[in-house]
């Protein structure tokens, strides 16, 4: 006999490899420093279980200290500069217009000549005059892009004229470009024109500033006289520079049209610093001048530019901003009320308010930032009429909705919380067409959630909000308002108000199909409920929750279902039958709304995982038959989810194991579970996973003492392996995982009793050719599998097996074939075939390093399983020589193997 298996003492080997152990009285991860710190904190704070030591929190943090909301002048200036850049970008992007635009005669001045003549070729015209525009001229149609190109040509002309020191032409062209803001014929195009023109005016203002500053710092011959500091005074300016500055203001002041005159003076407004230190009278005059602009859109945008240039002057107090807000309110008043005295919205009014909104928003931001910098927000609100006491409010307390909205948007959160009832009253009284009152109610709720609301007034406030929202007969308006207050209701445990909210939703939604907007608002409310409660049972017990859930459909329904399923599966087993039924219906809804053909999509994969997780978490306890029926229902309902099929098999196997532990009386139920698994496993599309599930189910059958079922499942696994071997070039196979499963099969066969009639090698003889002929089994994996088979043969040849089935009724092969010489001979003869194939597989590896490593692996396996005789020694020497040629004589793995083999 060429081969003989080594005798193994598994108990002795186990003891020899055990590490010495000693008892410990202290957890190795505990820290004595942290323990002392936590003890000290408990001593200081008391025994409140919610208190704990946070190492990242400072020890002297005063949580009750009030925050300083005031801002420095530099911070305000920097913030407003960022806001202006953002505003310019919004104005250019928010209001698109058609490609072809009809312009009034005012704008036709740019079409009279697309080219700008050089200063020397132009006749000397009146410095501040401009061509009379005939009112009889007809409006001209021009492409938008062409219009902008001509405007930019004029602006380029301003720069060129300034470079050649032709200040007169620069001023004339500046007036000409500024006149474009007088034209509000095409309302949607006005913001774009405003951005381009004000950019030019800023440029002109900077050039004039630099010219006057240069005259103040240099003599006529260019000699440097002084360098002006940033905070210079008017007395520091020389006479010539003052005269130049005064001359510029005189030229601008003589411009015929009011709007260009105001804009040009605003452009050079910072230059007043060269003449006077406190330009209050100048600002008062400009504020009064803007009131002379009749067009509402032009006047609002002119005030916007005035506020912007006041920042450059460095003298923008809240008083002037308050005047701007009041003036805008006066401008909007005639628009809000029609001839019949009613406030109604039209498309033209809607467009006009949309165009004005960015300007109003910016001015409000300036006002609130300046108020915070002056630390006088409350006083500023009183000047605006927003700070009156409720007893003082009357019919005169109404405010324009759009102004109120942006004021509320910018107020500090603490102030909103403290003045919430007053703000709510103002919203009720301000119901005009400039802005939706619904959005103002909604904004109040959002702002209250940002701060710390006082519980004493919150209940009455929510009552008034619910009453106001209930006056709107549409569900969409009601949902938009109340959605903003849901967090307040939940955080302050206002169950009665929450019930009233849900009652109203059901009442308003009766007998109607919800629109997409209503679905989105309802989705937001439901998600807030789900995120607030930890237990799904509490959510399901809410008034009308199931009815509201039935109102959902489409994408919103899918999102809510996913959150419901996630919430239901995150807190352990699901035992309540009502909850199981609800989540099953939710899963069905998700399944029907998902395209599982395109399972690579992230949303589809998440849906698949959630449904599988739900099925896994269901637990009917002792109602095992009901649980198995549930698994069967899931298999039919979610047949397209491949991940779920693995979950179903494992859940069925778990049921079987629990039944086995409960006693032999449940053996029929165990058989039902095994039958369920046997039917389900073939539908698993990944071969390696299918093979693995067969083995897991076979282990369960073996645990239950059902040898025939176990044999059938093992043979099914072998057939699965053979089917894979016959499928050439199957790309979906995970070869490494497949090899691991085959090794697992070998480990399982240690416990499976052999069949005395068919021979103990029946299963192994099927595994061997299936592995050797498989296209997926590369030489590296083939060596791994053959080593596992050889180890299995060695184990089966021992007098005592290292492990056996947990069921004592299952007799192991060591007892079943005890003293049977044919059994030993069959193992020995088969081992020769395996060893020959193992040596051959090592030589098939193309990679030199890999060939050396698997040669050593094969050598170690052979030497540890077989008695070292002449034949075995030759095989080991051959494998060691192969490893030496591939890895080198000094390889550490090679040296360790030589020492282990002792050749």
C-alpha positions in Angstrom: 0.0 0.0 0.0 1.5 3.3 -1.1 -0.4 5.7 1.1 -1.4 5.4 4.8 -3.2 8.1 6.8 -1.7 9.5 9.9 -3.3 8.7 13.2 -4.6 11.8 15.0 -5.3 12.6 18.6 -7.7 15.5 18.3 -8.1 16.0 22.1 -4.3 16.0 22.7 -3.8 18.4 19.8 -6.4 20.8 21.2 -4.8 20.9 24.6 -1.3 21.4 23.2 -2.5 24.5 21.3 -4.4 26.1 24.1 -2.8 29.4 25.4 -2.3 29.8 29.1 -5.1 31.7 30.8 -5.4 33.8 34.0 -8.3 35.4 35.7 -8.7 39.2 35.3 -10.6 41.5 37.6 -10.6 44.5 35.3 -12.0 45.1 31.8 -9.1 45.6 29.4 -10.9 48.5 27.7 -11.8 50.4 30.8 -9.9 53.6 31.6 -9.2 54.6 35.2 -9.0 58.3 34.3 -12.4 58.3 32.5 -13.9 56.5 35.5 -12.7 59.1 37.9 -13.9 61.9 35.6 -17.4 60.4 35.3 -17.5 59.9 39.1 -16.6 63.6 39.6 -19.3 64.7 37.1 -21.9 62.6 38.9 -20.9 64.2 42.1 -21.4 67.6 40.7 -24.5 67.1 38.6 -26.3 64.5 40.7 -27.5 61.1 39.8 -29.7 62.1 36.8 -29.4 59.1 34.3 -29.5 61.6 31.4 -26.4 63.3 32.6 -23.1 61.9 31.3 -19.5 63.1 30.9 -18.7 64.4 27.5 -14.9 64.7 27.0 -15.4 67.1 24.1 -17.5 69.6 26.2 -15.7 72.2 28.2 -16.3 72.0 32.0 -17.2 75.7 32.3 -19.8 75.9 29.6 -22.7 78.0 30.8 -25.7 76.7 28.8 -28.0 79.4 30.0 -25.8 82.3 28.9 -27.4 84.5 26.3 -25.8 84.8 23.0 -24.6 88.2 21.9 -26.5 88.9 18.6 -24.8 92.2 17.9 -22.5 92.5 14.9 -19.5 94.7 14.1 -19.6 97.2 11.3 -16.9 95.2 9.4 -19.0 92.0 9.7 -22.1 93.8 8.4 -20.2 95.3 5.5 -18.7 91.9 4.6 -22.0 90.1 4.8 -23.8 92.7 2.7 -21.1 92.5 0.0 -21.7 88.7 -0.2 -25.5 89.3 -0.3 -25.1 91.9 -3.2 -23.1 89.4 -5.3 -25.8 86.8 -4.6 -28.5 89.2 -5.5 -26.9 90.1 -8.8 -26.6 86.4 -9.7 -30.3 85.8 -8.8 -31.5 88.8 -10.9 -29.7 87.5 -14.0 -30.9 83.9 -13.6 -34.4 84.2 -12.1 -36.1 86.3 -14.8 -35.6 84.9 -18.3 -37.2 86.7 -21.2 -38.0 85.8 -24.8 -35.3 86.2 -27.4 -37.1 89.1 -29.2 -38.1 92.1 -27.2 -40.0 95.3 -28.0 -38.5 98.4 -26.5 -40.0 101.8 -25.9 -38.5 105.0 -27.5 -36.6 105.6 -24.3 -34.4 102.5 -25.0 -34.2 103.2 -28.7 -31.3 105.6 -28.0 -28.9 102.7 -28.1 -30.1 101.8 -31.6 -29.1 105.1 -33.1 -25.6 104.1 -33.4 -24.0 100.8 -32.6 -20.5 102.2 -32.8 -19.0 104.7 -30.4 -17.1 107.4 -32.1 -13.8 108.5 -30.8 -13.8 111.7 -28.8 -11.9 113.7 -31.4 -14.4 112.9 -34.1 -17.5 113.8 -32.1 -18.8 117.3 -32.1 -18.6 119.1 -28.8 -22.1 118.6 -27.3 -23.5 120.0 -24.1 -21.7 118.2 -21.3 -24.8 117.0 -19.5 -27.4 117.2 -22.2 -28.8 114.3 -24.3 -30.7 113.9 -27.5 -34.4 114.6 -27.1 -36.3 111.4 -27.6 -39.4 111.9 -29.6 -42.4 110.4 -28.0 -43.8 109.9 -31.4 -41.1 107.4 -32.3 -42.5 103.8 -32.5 -41.2 101.0 -30.3 -38.5 98.9 -31.9 -38.1 95.2 -31.8 -34.6 93.9 -31.1 -33.0 90.6 -30.3 -32.1 90.4 -26.6 -28.5 89.4 -27.2 -28.1 92.2 -29.8 -29.5 94.7 -27.2 -27.0 93.7 -24.6 -24.1 93.8 -27.0 -25.0 97.4 -27.9 -25.2 98.3 -24.2 -21.8 96.8 -23.6 -20.4 98.8 -26.6 -21.6 102.0 -24.9 -20.0 100.9 -21.6 -16.7 100.1 -23.5 -17.0 103.6 -24.9 -17.2 105.1 -21.4 -13.9 103.3 -20.4 -12.1 104.3 -23.6 -13.2 107.9 -23.3 -12.0 108.0 -19.6 -8.6 106.5 -20.6 -8.0 109.4 -23.0 -9.2 111.8 -20.3 -12.4 112.8 -22.2 -14.6 113.1 -19.0 -17.4 114.8 -20.9 -17.9 111.9 -23.3 -17.7 109.5 -20.4 -20.4 111.4 -18.6 -22.6 111.7 -21.7 -22.4 108.0 -22.4 -23.1 107.2 -18.7 -26.2 109.3 -18.9 -27.3 107.5 -22.0 -26.8 104.0 -20.5 -28.5 105.1 -17.2 -31.6 106.2 -19.2 -32.3 102.6 -20.0 -33.6 102.1 -16.5 -36.4 104.5 -17.4 -37.9 101.9 -19.7 -40.1 99.4 -17.9 -41.9 98.2 -21.1 -40.6 94.7 -20.8 -40.9 94.0 -17.1 -39.0 90.7 -17.0 -36.0 92.3 -18.8 -35.7 95.1 -16.2 -33.6 93.1 -13.6 -31.1 92.2 -16.3 -30.8 95.9 -17.5 -30.5 96.9 -13.8 -27.6 94.6 -13.2 -25.7 95.8 -16.3 -26.4 99.5 -15.8 -25.5 99.5 -12.0 -22.3 97.6 -12.8 -21.4 100.4 -15.2 -22.4 103.0 -12.5 -20.2 101.3 -9.9 -17.3 101.5 -12.4 -17.9 105.2 -13.1 -18.2 105.9 -9.4 -14.9 104.1 -8.7 -13.2 106.0 -11.6 -14.4 109.4 -10.3 -13.3 108.5 -6.7 -9.8 107.5 -7.8 -9.5 110.7 -9.9 -10.4 113.0 -7.0 -8.3 111.0 -4.6 -5.3 111.3 -6.9 -5.8 115.1 -7.0 -6.0 115.2 -3.2 -2.7 113.2 -2.8 -0.6 114.7 -5.7 0.4 118.1 -6.8 -0.2 119.4 -10.4 3.2 118.1 -11.4 2.5 114.7 -10.0 4.5 115.2 -6.8 3.0 113.2 -3.8 1.7 115.5 -1.2 0.2 113.0 1.2 -1.4 109.6 1.5 -5.0 109.7 2.6 -5.9 107.3 5.4 -9.1 105.3 5.2 -10.8 107.4 7.8 -9.8 110.8 6.3 -11.8 114.0 7.0 -13.0 116.6 4.5 -10.6 119.1 6.0 -7.7 116.8 4.8 -8.6 117.5 1.1 -6.9 120.2 -0.9 -8.8 122.9 -2.6 -8.3 121.7 -6.2 -9.6 118.2 -5.3 -12.6 119.7 -3.6 -13.4 121.9 -6.6 -13.1 118.8 -8.9 -15.4 116.9 -6.7 -17.9 119.7 -6.5 -17.8 120.1 -10.2 -18.8 116.4 -10.7 -21.8 116.8 -8.5 -22.8 120.0 -10.3 -22.6 118.1 -13.7 -24.7 115.3 -12.3 -27.2 117.7 -10.7 -27.9 119.3 -14.1 -29.0 116.1 -15.8 -32.5 116.8 -17.1 -34.2 113.5 -16.3 -34.8 112.6 -12.6 -34.0 108.9 -12.7 -30.6 109.2 -14.4 -29.8 112.2 -12.1 -30.5 110.1 -9.0 -28.6 107.0 -10.2 -25.5 109.0 -11.2 -25.4 110.9 -7.9 -25.7 107.5 -6.2 -22.8 106.2 -8.3 -20.5 109.0 -7.0 -22.2 109.2 -3.6 -19.0 108.1 -1.7 -17.3 111.2 -3.1 -19.3 113.4 -0.7 -16.6 112.4 1.9 -14.2 114.7 0.1 -16.6 117.7 0.8 -18.4 117.0 4.1 -18.0 114.7 7.1 -21.6 114.0 7.9 -23.7 113.8 4.7 -27.1 113.5 6.4 -28.7 116.2 4.4 -27.5 114.6 1.2 -29.0 111.3 2.1 -32.3 113.0 3.2 -32.4 114.8 -0.1 -31.8 111.6 -2.1 -34.5 109.7 -0.2 -36.9 112.6 -1.0 -35.9 112.6 -4.7 -36.6 108.9 -5.1 -40.2 109.6 -4.0 -40.6 111.5 -7.3 -40.3 108.4 -9.4 -43.8 107.4 -10.5 -43.1 103.9 -11.9 -43.3 101.4 -9.0 -40.8 98.9 -10.4 -38.2 101.7 -11.2 -38.6 103.3 -7.8 -38.1 100.0 -5.9 -35.0 99.2 -7.8 -33.7 102.7 -7.4 -34.1 102.4 -3.7 -32.2 99.1 -3.9 -29.3 100.8 -5.6 -29.4 103.6 -3.1 -29.1 101.2 -0.2 -26.2 99.5 -1.9 -24.3 102.8 -2.4 -25.0 103.9 1.1 -22.9 100.9 2.2 -20.0 102.2 0.1 -20.4 105.6 1.7 -20.2 104.0 5.1 -23.1 106.0 6.5 -26.1 103.6 6.2 -28.0 103.9 9.4 -31.3 102.1 10.1 -33.2 105.3 9.9 -32.7 105.7 6.1 -33.5 102.0 5.6 -36.7 102.4 7.6 -37.6 105.3 5.3 -37.0 103.1 2.3 -39.3 100.4 3.7 -42.0 102.9 4.4 -41.7 104.4 1.0 -41.9 101.0 -0.6 -45.0 100.3 1.4 -46.5 103.6 0.1 -45.6 102.7 -3.5 -47.2 99.3 -3.2 -50.4 100.5 -1.6 -52.1 101.8 -4.8 -51.2 98.5 -6.6 -52.7 96.3 -3.8 -56.1 97.9 -3.9 -58.2 97.9 -7.1 -60.7 100.6 -8.2 -63.4 98.8 -6.3 -61.4 98.9 -3.1 -60.6 95.1 -3.1 -57.2 93.5 -3.1 -57.0 90.9 -5.8 -54.2 89.3 -7.8 -53.7 89.5 -11.6 -51.0 88.1 -13.8 -49.5 91.6 -14.2 -49.5 92.2 -10.5 -48.0 88.8 -9.8 -45.2 89.5 -12.2 -44.6 92.9 -10.7 -44.4 91.5 -7.1 -42.0 88.7 -8.3 -39.7 91.3 -9.8 -39.8 93.5 -6.7 -39.2 90.6 -4.3 -35.4 90.3 -4.6 -35.0 94.0 -4.1 -37.3 94.0 -1.0 -35.5 91.0 0.4 -32.1 92.6 0.1 -33.2 95.9 1.7 -34.8 93.9 4.6 -31.5 92.0 5.1 -29.6 95.3 5.2 -32.2 96.7 7.7 -31.9 93.7 10.1 -28.1 93.5 9.8 -27.8 97.2 10.5 -30.3 96.9 13.4 -28.2 94.1 14.9 -25.1 96.1 14.5 -26.7 99.1 16.2 -28.2 96.7 18.8 -31.6 98.3 18.2 -33.8 95.7 16.5 -36.8 96.2 18.7 -36.7 100.0 18.4 -36.3 99.7 14.7 -39.4 97.4 14.5 -41.4 99.9 16.5 -40.5 102.7 14.1 -41.7 100.5 11.3 -45.0 99.9 13.2 -44.3 96.2 13.7 -43.6 96.5 17.4 -46.9 97.8 18.7 -48.6 96.1 21.6 -51.7 94.0 20.8 -53.9 96.5 22.6 -52.7 99.2 20.2 -53.3 97.3 17.1 -56.2 98.3 15.0 -57.1 98.7 11.4 -54.0 100.8 11.0 -51.8 97.8 12.0 -52.1 96.2 8.6 -48.8 95.7 6.7 -48.0 94.7 3.2 -47.6 90.9 3.2 -44.5 90.8 1.1 -42.7 93.2 3.5 -43.9 91.3 6.5 -42.7 88.0 5.0 -39.2 89.1 4.4 -39.0 90.9 7.8 -40.1 87.7 9.5 -37.6 85.8 7.4 -34.7 88.0 8.7 -35.6 88.5 12.3 -33.5 86.8 15.0 -35.0 83.5 16.1 -35.1 84.7 19.8 -37.1 87.7 18.8 -39.5 85.7 16.7 -40.1 83.4 19.7 -40.7 86.3 22.2 -43.0 88.2 19.8 -44.7 85.2 18.2 -48.3 86.2 19.2 -47.8 89.8 18.0 -46.4 88.5 14.7 -49.3 86.1 14.3 -51.7 89.0 14.8 -49.9 91.0 12.1 -50.1 88.1 9.7 -53.9 87.8 10.3 -54.3 91.5 9.6 -52.1 91.5 6.5 -53.9 89.6 3.8 -53.2 91.3 0.5 -52.3 90.1 -3.0 -48.5 91.0 -2.7 -47.7 87.7 -1.0 -49.5 84.5 0.1 -50.8 84.7 3.6 -50.4 80.9 3.8 -46.7 81.3 3.3 -46.5 83.8 6.1 -48.3 81.5 8.5 -45.9 78.7 7.3 -42.8 80.9 7.8 -43.8 81.8 11.3 -43.9 78.1 12.2 -40.5 77.4 10.6 -38.9 80.3 12.5 -40.5 79.2 15.8 -38.9 75.8 15.3 -35.5 77.5 15.0 -35.7 79.1 18.5 -36.8 78.2 21.9 -40.5 78.7 22.1 -42.1 79.5 25.5 -44.6 76.8 26.4 -47.0 79.3 28.2 -48.1 81.0 25.0 -47.5 78.1 22.5 -50.8 76.4 23.2 -52.9 79.5 22.5 -50.7 80.3 19.4 -51.2 76.8 17.9 -55.0 77.1 18.6 -55.1 80.4 16.6 -53.0 78.9 13.8 -55.3 75.9 13.5 -58.3 78.2 13.4 -56.7 80.4 10.7 -55.6 77.4 8.7 -59.1 75.8 8.9 -60.5 78.9 7.2 -58.8 77.8 4.0 -61.1 75.3 2.3 -58.3 73.6 0.3 -56.3 70.8 1.7 -53.1 72.1 0.1 -53.2 75.4 2.0 -54.0 73.7 5.3 -51.2 71.2 4.9 -48.6 73.9 3.9 -49.4 75.9 7.1 -49.6 73.0 9.6 -46.6 71.2 8.2 -44.4 74.0 9.7 -45.9 73.5 13.2 -45.8 69.7 13.4 -42.3 69.7 15.1 -43.6 72.2 17.7 -46.5 69.9 18.5 -44.3 66.9 18.8 -41.5 68.5 20.8 -44.0 70.1 23.3 -46.1 66.9 23.5 -49.3 68.7 22.4 -51.4 65.5 21.8 -54.7 67.3 21.6 -53.5 69.7 19.0 -52.0 66.8 17.0 -55.3 65.0 17.1 -57.1 68.1 15.8 -54.5 68.4 13.0 -55.0 64.8 11.9 -58.9 65.2 12.2 -58.8 68.2 9.9 -56.6 66.5 7.4 -59.1 63.6 7.1 -62.0 66.0 6.9 -60.5 68.1 4.2 -59.3 65.1 2.1 -62.5 63.3 2.1 -63.7 62.0 -1.3 -60.9 63.6 -3.3 -57.7 62.6 -5.1 -54.7 64.4 -3.7 -52.5 66.4 -6.1 -48.7 66.1 -6.2 -48.3 69.2 -4.1 -50.7 67.9 -1.5 -48.9 64.5 -1.5 -45.6 66.2 -0.9 -46.9 68.3 2.1 -48.7 65.2 3.6 -45.5 63.2 3.1 -43.5 65.9 5.0 -46.0 65.7 7.9 -45.9 61.9 8.1 -42.1 61.7 7.9 -41.9 64.1 10.9 -44.2 61.9 12.8 -42.1 58.8 12.0 -38.8 60.5 12.9 -40.1 61.8 16.2 -41.5 58.5 17.6 -39.1 55.6 18.4 -41.8 52.9 18.4 -44.0 52.2 15.4 -46.8 51.2 17.6 -47.2 54.7 18.9 -47.4 56.1 15.4 -50.0 53.5 14.4 -52.1 54.4 17.4 -52.3 58.0 16.3 -55.7 59.3 15.4 -56.6 58.5 11.7 -53.0 57.6 10.9 -54.0 54.5 8.8 -56.7 56.6 7.0 -54.1 59.3 6.2 -51.7 56.7 5.0 -54.3 55.4 2.5 -54.6 58.9 1.0 -51.0 58.6 -0.3 -50.1 57.5 -3.7 -47.2 57.6 -6.2 -43.7 58.6 -5.3 -44.8 60.1 -2.0 -46.4 56.9 -1.0 -43.2 55.0 -1.8 -41.1 57.3 0.3 -43.4 57.0 3.2 -43.6 53.3 2.9 -39.8 53.0 2.9 -39.6 55.1 6.1 -42.4 53.0 7.7 -40.6 49.8 6.8 -37.3 51.1 8.1 -38.8 52.2 11.3 -40.6 48.9 11.8 -37.4 46.9 11.4 -34.9 48.9 13.4 -36.1 48.0 16.9 -35.8 44.2 17.0 -38.4 41.5 16.3 -41.9 42.3 15.0 -44.3 40.2 17.1 -47.6 42.1 16.8 -49.8 40.5 14.1 -51.5 43.8 13.3 -48.1 45.5 12.7 -47.0 42.5 10.7 -50.0 42.8 8.4 -49.6 46.5 8.0 -45.9 46.2 7.1 -46.7 43.3 4.8 -49.1 45.6 2.9 -46.6 48.4 2.9 -44.0 46.0 1.5 -46.5 45.0 -1.2 -47.0 48.6 -2.1 -43.2 49.1 -2.3 -42.8 46.0 -4.4 -45.5 47.0 -6.9 -44.0 50.5 -7.3 -40.4 49.1 -7.9 -38.9 47.9 -11.1 -36.9 44.9 -9.8 -35.6 44.1 -13.3 -33.3 47.1 -12.9 -32.1 45.9 -9.5 -28.8 47.7 -9.9 -30.5 51.0 -9.1 -29.7 52.2 -5.5 -33.4 52.8 -4.6 -34.4 49.3 -5.8 -31.6 47.7 -3.9 -32.6 49.6 -0.7 -36.2 48.5 -1.2 -35.1 44.9 -1.7 -33.0 45.1 1.5 -35.9 46.6 3.6 -38.4 44.0 2.5 -35.9 41.2 3.2 -35.1 42.8 6.6 -38.8 42.9 7.4 -39.4 39.3 6.6 -36.4 38.3 8.7 -37.6 40.4 11.7 -41.1 38.9 11.9 -41.5 36.5 14.9 -44.8 34.8 15.6 -43.3 33.1 18.7 -44.9 29.7 19.3 -47.3 30.1 16.3 -44.8 28.3 14.1 -47.3 27.1 11.5 -48.5 30.7 11.1 -45.0 31.9 10.6 -44.3 29.3 8.0 -47.5 30.3 6.2 -46.3 33.9 6.3 -43.0 32.9 4.7 -45.0 31.1 1.9 -47.1 34.3 1.4 -44.0 36.4 1.1 -42.5 34.0 -1.4 -45.5 34.4 -3.6 -45.9 38.1 -3.1 -42.3 39.1 -3.6 -41.1 36.6 -6.2 -39.0 39.2 -8.0 -36.7 39.9 -5.0 -33.7 37.5 -5.2 -32.2 38.6 -2.0 -35.5 37.7 -0.2 -35.3 34.1 -1.2 -32.1 33.6 0.8 -33.9 35.2 3.8 -36.9 33.0 3.3 -34.8 29.8 3.4 -32.8 30.9 6.4 -36.0 32.0 8.3 -37.5 28.6 7.5 -34.4 26.8 8.7 -34.5 28.9 11.9 -38.1 27.8 12.5 -37.1 24.2 12.0 -34.2 24.5 14.5 -36.5 26.1 17.1 -39.0 23.3 16.6 -36.3 20.7 17.0 -35.2 22.3 20.3 -38.8 22.2 21.4 -39.0 18.4 21.2 -39.7 15.4 18.9 -43.4 16.2 18.7 -42.8 18.9 16.1 -40.9 16.6 13.7 -43.7 16.9 11.1 -43.4 20.7 11.2 -39.6 20.4 10.8 -40.3 18.3 7.6 -42.6 21.0 6.4 -39.9 23.6 6.9 -37.3 21.5 5.1 -39.8 21.0 2.2 -40.3 24.7 2.0 -36.6 25.3 1.8 -36.1 22.6 -0.8 -38.7 24.2 -3.0 -37.3 27.7 -2.5 -33.6 27.1 -3.0 -33.7 26.3 -6.7 -35.1 29.8 -7.4 -31.9 31.4 -6.0 -30.0 32.5 -9.2 -26.5 32.7 -7.8 -25.0 29.1 -7.9 -22.6 29.6 -4.9 -25.4 30.9 -2.7 -27.7 28.2 -3.9 -25.1 25.6 -3.0 -24.5 27.2 0.4 -28.2 27.2 1.2 -28.5 23.5 0.4 -25.7 22.8 2.9 -27.3 25.0 5.6 -30.6 23.2 5.2 -28.8 19.8 5.2 -27.3 20.7 8.6 -30.8 21.5 9.9 -32.1 18.1 8.6 -29.1 16.4 10.2 -29.8 18.2 13.5 -33.4 16.9 13.4 -32.2 13.3 12.8 -33.7 13.3 9.3 -30.9 11.4 7.5 -32.8 10.8 4.3 -33.7 14.6 4.0 -30.0 15.4 4.7 -28.8 13.0 2.1 -31.2 14.4 -0.5 -30.1 18.0 0.2 -26.4 17.1 0.0 -27.0 15.3 -3.3 -28.9 18.4 -4.5 -25.9 20.5 -3.6 -23.7 18.1 -5.5 -26.0 18.3 -8.5 -25.9 22.1 -8.3 -22.1 21.8 -8.3 -22.2 19.5 -11.4 -24.6 21.9 -13.2 -22.1 24.8 -12.6 -19.3 22.6 -13.9 -21.2 22.0 -17.2 -21.9 25.7 -17.7 -18.7 26.9 -19.4 -17.6 30.5 -18.9 -20.3 31.6 -16.5 -19.2 35.1 -15.5 -21.6 35.5 -12.6 -19.8 32.8 -10.5 -17.8 34.0 -7.5 -15.0 31.4 -7.8 -13.5 32.0 -4.4 -16.9 31.8 -2.7 -17.7 28.7 -4.6 -14.4 27.1 -3.5 -15.2 28.0 0.1 -18.6 26.4 -0.1 -17.1 23.2 -1.5 -14.7 23.1 1.5 -17.7 23.7 3.7 -19.4 20.7 2.1 -16.3 18.6 2.9 -16.6 19.7 6.5 -20.3 18.8 6.6 -19.5 15.3 5.2 -17.6 14.5 8.4 -20.9 14.3 10.2 -23.1 12.8 7.4 -23.3 9.0 7.8 -22.2 7.1 4.7 -24.5 4.7 2.9 -23.4 1.1 3.4 -25.2 0.0 0.3 -23.9 2.7 -2.2 -20.5 3.1 -0.6 -19.1 5.9 1.5 -17.4 7.5 -1.4 -20.6 8.2 -3.4 -20.8 11.9 -2.7 -17.0 12.5 -2.9 -16.8 10.7 -6.2 -19.3 13.2 -7.5 -17.6 16.3 -6.0 -14.2 15.3 -7.4 -14.9 15.3 -11.2 -17.3 18.3 -10.8 -14.4 20.3 -9.3 -11.6 19.1 -11.6 -13.6 19.7 -14.8 -15.1 23.1 -13.8 -13.9 26.2 -15.8 -14.2 28.4 -12.8 -11.8 26.3 -10.7 -8.4 27.8 -11.4 -5.4 25.8 -10.3 -5.2 27.9 -7.0 -8.8 27.1 -6.1 -8.5 23.5 -7.3 -5.6 22.9 -5.0 -7.6 24.4 -2.1 -10.6 22.1 -2.8 -8.4 19.0 -3.3 -6.6 19.7 0.0 -10.0 19.9 1.7 -11.0 16.5 0.2 -7.7 15.0 1.3 -8.2 16.3 4.8 -11.8 14.9 4.8 -10.5 11.5 3.8 -7.9 11.6 6.5 -10.5 12.6 9.1 -12.9 9.8 8.0 -10.1 7.3 8.4 -9.6 8.1 12.1 -11.0 5.9 14.9 -12.6 8.9 16.6 -14.1 11.8 14.6 -13.2 15.3 15.8 -16.9 16.3 15.8 -20.3 14.8 15.1 -23.9 15.8 14.8 -25.6 17.4 17.8 -28.3 14.9 17.4 -27.2 11.8 19.5 -29.3 9.5 17.3 -27.0 10.2 14.3 -24.3 7.6 14.2 -20.9 8.8 12.9 -18.9 7.0 10.3 -16.3 6.0 12.9 -18.9 3.8 14.6 -21.0 3.0 11.5 -17.9 1.4 9.7 -15.9 0.4 12.8 -13.6 -2.5 11.9 -14.7 -2.5 8.2 -11.5 -3.0 6.2 -13.2 -2.3 2.8 -14.1 1.2 4.2 -10.5 1.9 5.0 -9.3 0.5 1.6 -11.8 2.7 -0.2 -10.5 5.8 1.5 -6.9 4.9 0.8 -7.5 4.1 -2.9 -9.4 7.3 -3.4 -6.7 9.3 -1.6 -4.2 8.2 -4.3 -6.4 9.7 -7.0 -6.8 12.9 -5.1 -3.0 13.3 -4.4 -2.2 12.7 -8.1 -4.6 15.3 -9.2 -3.3 17.7 -6.4 0.3 17.5 -7.7 -0.8 17.9 -11.3 -2.9 21.0 -10.4 0.1 22.7 -8.8 2.0 22.4 -12.1 -0.9 24.0 -14.1 -0.6 27.4 -12.4 0.8 29.9 -14.8 1.9 32.5 -12.3 5.4 31.6 -10.9 4.8 33.0 -7.4 1.3 31.5 -7.1 2.7 28.2 -8.3 5.3 28.2 -5.6 2.8 29.0 -2.8 0.2 26.4 -3.8 3.0 23.8 -4.1 3.9 24.5 -0.5 0.2 24.4 0.5 -0.1 21.0 -1.2 3.1 19.8 0.4 1.9 20.8 3.9 -1.5 19.1 3.3 0.1 15.8 2.1 2.6 15.7 4.9 0.0 16.4 7.6 -2.5 13.8 6.4 -0.3 10.9 5.2 2.4 8.8 6.8 5.8 9.8 5.5 6.9 6.8 3.4 9.2 6.7 0.3 6.4 7.6 -2.1 5.1 10.4 0.0 8.6 11.7 0.5 9.2 11.8 -3.2 6.0 13.8 -3.8 6.9 16.3 -1.0 10.4 16.7 -2.4 9.0 17.3 -5.9 6.7 20.0 -4.5 9.5 21.6 -2.5 11.7 21.7 -5.5 8.9 23.4 -7.5 8.5 26.0 -4.7 12.2 26.6 -4.6 12.4 27.2 -8.4 9.5 29.7 -8.1 10.1 31.5 -4.8 13.8 31.1 -4.2 15.8 29.1 -1.7 15.5 31.8 1.0 11.7 32.1 1.0 10.4 32.0 4.6 7.4 30.0 3.8 9.6 27.4 2.1 12.0 27.2 5.0 9.1 26.8 7.5 7.6 24.0 5.3 10.9 22.2 5.1 11.2 22.4 8.9 7.7 21.1 9.3 8.1 18.2 6.8 11.6 17.3 8.2 13.0 16.1 4.9 
